[in-house]
Amino acid sequence: MAFTGVIGTLILAGCRHPAVPGVESDGPNSLSLSSSSLEDGRFPAALTCDGTNKSPALNWSAPPAGTRSFALILYDPDAPGGGFVHWVLFNLPPDARALVASAATQPDLPAGTRQGANDFGNVGYGGPCPSGTHHYVFTLLALDEMLDLPQRTTRATLDHAMLGHVLARGVLIASYSR
């Protein structure tokens, strides 16, 4: 029986997104997340690989008491192979209520914010570049701690680090078609 578990683990380790517990549904959905950059729930071409590939502006409501940081994940569940991660940020300060458009694509940002690796293999935002119509899910998570994670952290590593630390979440979905 233990041998089967080892084989299953090795097979899953070869997948783009190993079987990790997702945190998208952890905590109450009590944060309001919005973007003035996304028109009618759609990405404008300028924010995609068809344009300047710059990140949208995001705004959110105040988190619950005890929030020590925020994390943000931008994920395309419609992509082949189990989905695609477009952006990973963590350690956004607890008093932050927005991200400006065109965030830098370096690992370390002001106020201790860090960016992880996306599935393009780059640090920072990687805009939509689908074949057909895809939906992109921004998930903002209020956490009860700062995360001690290295540069180029992946979503899988971030998910593991956030387990048991999510106080609230907010979700914003936008689409893009090519």
Sequence and secondary structure as in RCSB ss.txt:
>XXXX:A:sequence
MAFTGVIGTLILAGCRHPAVPGVESDGPNSLSLSSSSLEDGRFPAALTCDGTNKSPALNWSAPPAGTRSFALILY
DPDAPGGGFVHWVLFNLPPDARALVASAATQPDLPAGTRQGANDFGNVGYGGPCPSGTHHYVFTLLALDEMLDLP
QRTTRATLDHAMLGHVLARGVLIASYSR
>XXXX:A:secstr
 HHHHHHHHHHHHTSSS S    TTSS S   EE SSSBTTB  GGGSTTTT     EEE    TT  EEEEEEE
ETTSTTT EEEEEEEEE TT  EE SS   SSB GGG EE B TTS BS      SSEEEEEEEEEEESS     
TT  HHHHHHHHTT EEEEEEEEEEEE 
